[in-house]
Amino acid sequence: MGSLTASLNIAMQGLQAEQTAIQTTTNNIANVDTPGYSRQVANFDDNPPIQIGNLSLGSGVNISQVTSLRDAVLDKRVNQETQQQGELNAFISGGQQIQALFNETESTGLQTPLTNFFNSLSELSANPSDVDTRQAVLTAAQNLATAFNQTSNNLTQIQQGEDLDVTQSVNQINSLTSQIAAVNVQVSAATGTGQNPGPFIDQRQQLINQLSNLVDVSEIDAGNNSLTLTTTSGAPLVVGGQSFPLTTQADPVTGLQDVYSQGNNITSKITGGELAGQIQLRDQEIPSDISSLDSLASTLATAVNTQNAQGYDLNGNPGGNIFVPPPANGAGAAGSLAVAITDPSLLAASGGPAPGTAGDNTNANALLAIQNQTIDNGESPIDAYSSLVYKIGNDVSTAQSNQTAGSEVLDQLTNLQQGVSGVDINEESANLIRFQSAYQASAQVSGIIDQLLQDTINIIPVT
C-alpha cells in the first residue's frame, strides 16, 4: 500500500508540474504581441531518488523554476546600436532644418542674392552714370545683407531649438533612470526570494532601450540580477535602487545649457543617443556653419568697401563704405551685415576724379571683379558659399548613410534577439499539446492508483 501511495504522490506532482508548464505556455501565447516580452520556460527537474535496498526508485518531478529566455550579449548590442541610431536621427533631423535654409532650388539660400548683387555691378559697369542702375546696386546690396541676416538668425534659432531639446532630453533621461532604479529593486527582490525576475527584467530592458535612444549607456552587473548604469565616460545614472539625475546649467559665455553629473560638466563626453546628436548640432555643426557664413559676409563686405574706396563717386569724391564695416574678427558679421549708404551717387564707379567721372566705369569693373577673386579662404564668394552648402549637404548625407547601415545592423540584431526571446506561436502550440497530453496521462495514472487504493482498502478485513 505504501508503494501505491508513493506512486500517487508521483502522479500528483506530475499534475502540478504539467499544470505549471501549461500556465507558462498560456502566458507566452497571451504575450505574443507584448513589446519587450521574453518567452518563459518551465524547467522540469526530477526529484532525488529513493533508495530501497539495492533499488534506486524515482520519486517524481518538480518545476525547479520558471525562467525568461534572454541573451545579455544581444541585449547590450541592441542597446549600443540604439544609441548610435538615436544620435544619428537627432543629427539628421536638425541637419535637414539647416539644409532647408540653403535650398537653392526654392530660392531660400544666398546663391540668388549673391548673383543678383554682382549682376547689378555688371549693369553699373555698362552704365555707370545712370541713377536707376546705381539704385539697383544698392537694392541688390540690401537684399544680400538681408539674406545674410535671415540665414544667420535662422541658424541661431535652430541652435536655440537644439538647446531646448537638450534640456528636454535630460528631463526624459532622469525620468527613465528613476523608473529603472525602482525596477532594479523589484528584480533583486524577486531574485532573492527565488521567484522568476523575468517580467521585471523585461520591463527594465525596455526602459534601458528607451534610455539608450537618448544617451550612451554602459551596463555593469552588480550581482543578484541588479544592474549599475553609467554613461560610457563613467557618469553614474543608476546604482541599485538609486538614480543619479543629470542637470543642466547655462554656459556663462554662450548661454547654452551644459549637461552636468554630480557637479561635473559632461557635455563633451556624451557620445551616444539623441542627446549626443543634439549637442553635436548645437555645439559643432551650427557654430561651424555660422562661422563660415560670418567669414563670407565679412570678407565680401571688406573687399567691396576696400575697392569702392579706391574709386570716385558721381560728385568726384573718393568712395566710402558700401557696407557697414564688419567686426574686426568677423564674428557676427552675417547677422549684422548692413548697407552703409542710401544715396546712389556715392557709389564709386569711376577710377578717377572729374572730369570724366560720370562715364568712367574703371572702378565698377574692379568691383565686379571681386566676384572671381579669392577673398575667403582662397575661394571666390560664390565658391565659398558653394563649399558651405556642400559641407552641410555632405554632413547630412554621411549621417543618413550611417543611419541606413546602422538600421540594417539593428534589424539583424533585433531578429536574433527575437529568435532567443520572442514567442513562436507554432512552438508554443506544440508545447501546449505536449503538456496537455502529459497532464492527462498523469491524471489517468492518479485515477488508476486511486482505484487500486480503494480496492486494497476494501479487501482488508475490518478488525
C-alpha positions in Angstrom: 0.0 0.0 0.0 3.0 2.3 0.7 4.2 1.9 -2.9 0.7 2.8 -4.2 0.8 6.0 -2.0 4.2 6.9 -3.3 3.0 6.3 -6.9 0.0 8.5 -6.2 2.3 11.3 -5.0 4.4 11.0 -8.1 1.3 11.3 -10.3 0.1 14.3 -8.3 3.5 16.0 -8.7 3.3 15.3 -12.4 -0.1 17.0 -12.5 1.2 20.1 -10.7 4.3 20.3 -12.9 2.4 20.0 -16.1 -0.2 22.5 -14.9 2.6 25.0 -14.2 4.0 24.3 -17.7 0.6 24.8 -19.3 0.1 28.0 -17.4 3.6 29.2 -18.5 2.9 28.3 -22.1 -0.5 30.0 -22.0 1.1 33.2 -20.7 3.6 33.1 -23.6 0.8 32.9 -26.1 -1.1 35.7 -24.4 2.0 38.0 -24.6 3.0 37.2 -28.2 2.4 40.8 -29.2 3.7 42.4 -26.0 6.7 44.7 -26.7 9.8 43.5 -24.9 8.3 40.3 -23.5 10.7 37.4 -23.2 9.5 33.8 -23.6 9.3 31.9 -20.4 10.2 28.3 -19.9 9.2 26.0 -17.0 12.2 23.9 -16.1 11.4 20.3 -15.1 13.7 18.6 -12.6 13.4 15.0 -11.4 13.2 14.6 -7.6 16.0 12.8 -5.8 15.6 9.0 -6.0 14.6 6.9 -3.0 16.9 4.1 -2.1 15.2 0.8 -1.0 17.7 -1.9 -0.5 19.6 -2.3 -3.7 17.0 -0.4 -5.7 17.0 3.2 -6.6 13.5 4.4 -7.3 12.4 7.6 -8.9 10.3 10.0 -6.7 8.7 12.1 -9.3 9.2 15.6 -10.9 9.0 19.2 -9.9 9.3 22.6 -11.6 12.6 24.0 -10.3 11.9 27.4 -11.6 10.3 29.4 -14.4 12.9 31.4 -16.4 12.7 34.0 -19.1 14.9 33.5 -22.1 17.3 36.4 -22.7 20.7 36.8 -24.3 22.5 39.5 -22.3 25.1 40.0 -25.1 22.4 40.6 -27.7 20.6 42.9 -25.4 23.7 45.0 -24.9 24.4 45.1 -28.7 20.9 46.2 -29.4 21.3 49.0 -26.9 24.6 50.0 -28.4 23.1 50.2 -31.9 20.1 52.1 -30.5 22.5 54.7 -29.1 24.0 55.3 -32.5 20.7 55.4 -34.2 19.4 57.9 -31.7 22.4 60.2 -32.2 22.1 60.0 -36.0 18.3 60.5 -36.0 18.7 63.7 -33.9 21.5 65.0 -36.0 19.7 64.3 -39.3 16.5 66.0 -38.0 18.4 69.2 -37.2 20.6 68.9 -40.2 17.7 68.8 -42.6 16.4 72.0 -41.0 19.8 73.6 -41.8 19.7 72.3 -45.3 16.3 73.9 -45.8 17.9 77.3 -45.3 20.2 76.7 -48.2 17.7 75.1 -50.7 18.7 76.9 -53.9 16.0 75.2 -55.9 13.4 77.0 -53.8 15.5 80.2 -53.7 15.9 80.1 -49.9 19.7 80.4 -49.9 22.3 83.1 -50.7 23.1 82.0 -54.3 20.4 84.2 -55.8 21.1 87.4 -53.8 24.8 86.9 -54.3 24.4 86.5 -58.1 22.0 89.4 -58.3 24.4 91.7 -56.4 27.2 91.0 -58.9 24.8 91.2 -61.8 23.8 94.7 -60.6 27.5 95.7 -60.6 27.8 94.4 -64.2 24.9 96.7 -65.1 26.7 99.5 -63.3 29.8 98.8 -65.3 27.7 99.1 -68.5 26.0 102.4 -67.5 28.0 103.9 -64.6 26.2 107.3 -64.6 22.6 106.1 -64.6 21.0 106.8 -61.3 18.4 104.0 -61.6 21.2 101.5 -62.3 23.1 102.8 -59.2 19.9 102.4 -57.1 19.6 98.9 -58.3 23.1 98.2 -56.9 22.0 99.5 -53.5 18.8 97.5 -53.6 20.8 94.3 -54.5 23.3 95.0 -51.7 20.4 95.5 -49.3 18.8 92.2 -50.4 22.1 90.5 -50.0 22.6 91.9 -46.5 19.0 90.9 -45.5 19.6 87.3 -46.8 22.8 87.1 -44.7 20.9 88.4 -41.7 18.0 86.0 -42.1 20.2 83.0 -42.7 22.3 83.7 -39.7 19.3 84.4 -37.5 17.6 81.2 -38.7 20.7 79.2 -37.8 20.7 80.8 -34.4 17.0 79.8 -33.9 17.8 76.2 -34.9 20.6 76.2 -32.4 18.3 77.6 -29.7 15.8 74.9 -30.6 18.5 72.2 -30.2 19.4 73.8 -26.8 15.8 73.4 -25.7 15.9 69.8 -26.9 19.0 69.1 -24.8 17.1 70.2 -21.7 14.1 68.1 -22.6 16.3 65.1 -23.3 17.9 65.4 -19.9 14.5 65.5 -18.3 13.5 62.3 -20.1 16.7 60.6 -19.1 16.1 61.5 -15.4 12.6 60.1 -15.7 13.8 56.8 -17.2 16.7 56.4 -14.7 14.2 56.9 -11.8 12.0 54.1 -13.2 14.9 51.8 -13.9 16.1 52.2 -10.3 12.7 51.2 -9.0 12.5 48.2 -11.2 16.1 47.3 -10.2 14.8 46.9 -6.7 12.0 44.6 -7.9 14.4 42.4 -9.9 16.7 42.0 -6.9 13.8 41.2 -4.5 12.4 38.6 -6.9 15.8 37.0 -7.4 16.5 37.0 -3.7 13.2 35.1 -2.9 13.7 32.6 -5.6 10.9 34.0 -7.8 11.2 34.5 -11.5 12.5 38.0 -12.1 12.0 37.7 -15.8 9.0 40.0 -16.1 10.8 42.7 -14.1 13.9 42.2 -16.2 11.8 42.6 -19.4 10.4 45.9 -18.1 13.9 47.1 -17.1 15.3 46.1 -20.5 12.5 48.1 -22.3 13.4 51.1 -20.1 17.1 50.7 -20.8 16.4 50.6 -24.5 14.5 53.8 -24.3 17.3 55.3 -22.3 19.9 54.1 -24.9 18.0 56.1 -27.5 18.6 59.2 -25.5 22.1 58.8 -24.1 25.1 56.5 -24.2 24.7 53.8 -21.6 27.2 51.3 -20.1 25.8 48.4 -18.1 27.7 46.8 -15.2 26.5 43.6 -13.5 26.0 44.4 -9.8 25.0 40.9 -8.7 21.7 39.4 -7.8 20.5 40.4 -11.3 20.9 44.1 -10.4 22.5 46.5 -12.9 24.6 49.6 -12.5 24.2 52.0 -15.3 26.6 54.8 -16.3 27.4 56.8 -19.3 30.4 55.5 -21.3 32.5 58.1 -19.6 31.6 56.8 -16.2 29.0 59.3 -15.0 26.5 57.4 -12.8 22.9 57.0 -13.9 21.6 54.1 -11.8 23.2 52.3 -8.9 21.0 49.6 -7.4 17.8 51.3 -6.3 19.2 54.8 -6.6 19.1 57.0 -9.7 21.5 59.9 -10.2 19.8 62.7 -12.2 21.6 64.8 -14.7 21.2 68.6 -14.5 21.6 71.5 -17.0 23.3 74.8 -16.4 23.7 77.8 -18.7 27.3 78.4 -20.0 28.3 81.9 -19.0 29.8 82.6 -22.4 27.4 81.1 -24.9 24.2 81.0 -22.7 23.6 77.4 -23.9 22.8 74.6 -21.5 25.6 72.4 -20.5 25.0 68.9 -19.0 26.2 68.1 -15.5 26.5 64.9 -13.5 27.3 65.2 -9.8 28.6 68.7 -10.3 30.9 67.8 -13.3 30.4 69.1 -16.8 30.0 66.1 -19.0 28.6 67.8 -22.1 31.6 67.0 -24.3 31.8 63.4 -23.0 28.3 62.3 -24.2 28.9 60.1 -27.2 25.5 58.4 -28.0 21.8 58.8 -28.1 19.7 61.8 -29.2 21.4 63.9 -26.6 24.8 63.4 -28.3 23.2 64.3 -31.7 21.6 67.4 -30.3 24.8 68.6 -28.7 26.8 67.9 -31.9 24.4 70.0 -33.9 24.3 72.8 -31.3 27.9 73.0 -30.4 29.7 71.9 -33.5 27.7 71.8 -36.7 25.8 75.1 -36.4 28.7 77.1 -35.0 30.8 75.9 -37.9 28.1 77.0 -40.4 27.7 80.3 -38.7 31.4 80.9 -38.7 31.7 80.1 -42.4 28.7 82.4 -43.1 30.3 85.2 -41.0 33.6 84.7 -42.8 32.0 85.1 -46.2 29.9 88.2 -45.1 33.0 89.8 -43.5 35.4 89.2 -46.4 32.9 90.2 -49.0 31.9 93.4 -47.2 35.5 94.3 -46.6 36.6 93.6 -50.2 33.7 95.7 -51.6 34.4 98.5 -49.2 38.1 98.5 -49.9 37.6 98.6 -53.7 34.9 101.2 -53.5 37.3 103.4 -51.5 39.7 103.3 -54.4 37.3 104.9 -56.8 35.3 108.1 -57.1 31.6 108.8 -56.9 29.4 110.9 -59.2 30.4 114.0 -57.4 34.1 113.3 -58.0 34.8 112.5 -54.4 36.6 109.4 -53.1 34.3 106.5 -52.5 33.4 105.4 -49.0 31.9 102.2 -47.5 29.0 100.5 -49.3 28.5 98.1 -46.3 28.8 98.9 -42.7 32.3 97.7 -41.7 32.1 94.2 -40.1 33.6 93.4 -36.8 37.4 93.0 -36.9 37.3 89.3 -36.1 34.3 88.6 -38.4 32.2 87.2 -35.6 28.6 88.0 -36.1 29.3 89.6 -39.5 26.5 87.7 -41.3 23.8 88.6 -38.7 24.8 92.3 -38.6 25.6 92.9 -42.3 24.0 96.2 -43.4 24.3 98.7 -46.2 26.0 101.9 -45.1 24.7 104.3 -47.8 21.3 105.3 -49.2 22.5 107.8 -51.9 23.2 106.0 -55.2 25.5 108.8 -56.3 28.0 107.7 -53.6 28.8 104.5 -55.5 32.4 104.9 -56.7 32.2 103.6 -60.3 34.9 105.9 -61.6 38.6 105.3 -61.5 39.5 108.9 -61.2 38.1 112.3 -60.2 36.3 114.8 -62.6 36.5 115.4 -65.4 35.3 112.1 -66.8 33.8 110.8 -63.6 30.2 110.4 -64.9 31.1 108.0 -67.7 34.1 106.2 -66.2 33.5 102.5 -65.2 37.0 101.6 -64.2 36.2 101.1 -60.6 32.8 99.5 -61.4 34.7 96.8 -63.3 37.0 96.4 -60.3 34.0 95.9 -58.0 32.6 93.4 -60.4 35.9 91.5 -60.5 35.5 90.7 -56.8 33.1 88.0 -58.0 36.1 86.0 -59.2 38.7 87.0 -56.6 39.8 84.6 -53.9 38.7 86.6 -50.9 37.5 83.9 -48.5 39.9 81.1 -47.5 41.3 81.0 -51.0 37.9 80.9 -52.7 35.7 83.4 -54.6 32.5 84.5 -52.9 30.3 82.1 -55.0 32.8 79.2 -54.5 33.0 79.9 -50.7 29.2 79.8 -50.5 29.1 76.6 -52.6 31.6 75.0 -50.3 29.4 75.8 -47.3 26.3 74.3 -49.0 28.3 71.2 -50.0 29.7 70.8 -46.5 26.2 71.0 -44.9 24.7 68.6 -47.5 27.7 66.2 -47.1 27.3 66.1 -43.3 23.7 65.2 -43.5 24.2 62.7 -46.3 27.0 61.0 -44.4 24.8 60.8 -41.3 21.9 59.3 -43.5 24.3 56.7 -44.9 25.5 55.7 -41.5 21.8 55.6 -40.3 20.8 53.3 -43.1 23.8 51.0 -42.4 23.2 51.1 -38.7 19.5 50.4 -39.1 20.3 47.2 -41.0 22.6 46.1 -38.3 20.0 46.9 -35.6 17.3 45.0 -37.6 19.6 41.9 -37.7 20.4 42.1 -34.0 16.7 42.5 -33.2 15.8 39.5 -35.3 18.5 37.5 -33.4 17.1 38.8 -30.2 13.6 37.7 -31.2 15.0 34.3 -32.1 16.0 33.9 -28.5 13.4 35.7 -26.6 10.4 36.0 -28.9 7.3 33.9 -28.7 6.8 31.4 -31.6 3.1 30.6 -31.7 3.7 27.3 -33.5 6.2 26.2 -31.0 4.0 27.2 -28.1 1.0 25.4 -29.6 3.0 22.2 -29.9 4.2 22.6 -26.3 0.7 23.2 -25.1 -0.4 19.9 -26.7 2.5 18.0 -25.2 1.9 19.4 -21.7 -1.8 18.7 -22.0 -1.1 15.1 -23.0 1.3 14.7 -20.1 -1.2 16.2 -17.7 -4.0 13.9 -19.0 -1.7 10.9 -18.6 -0.8 11.9 -15.0 -4.5 12.3 -14.2 -5.2 8.9 -15.7 -2.4 7.4 -13.6 -3.7 9.1 -10.4 -7.2 7.8 -11.1 -5.9 4.2 -11.6 -3.9 4.3 -8.4 -6.8 5.9 -6.5 -8.9 3.0 -7.7 -6.3 0.5 -6.6 -6.1 2.1 -3.2 -9.9 1.8 -2.9 -9.8 -1.8 -3.9 -7.0 -2.6 -1.5 -8.9 -0.9 1.4 -12.0 -2.9 0.5 -10.3 -6.3 0.6 -8.6 -5.6 4.0 -10.8 -7.2 6.7 -12.1 -4.9 9.4 -11.0 -5.9 12.9 
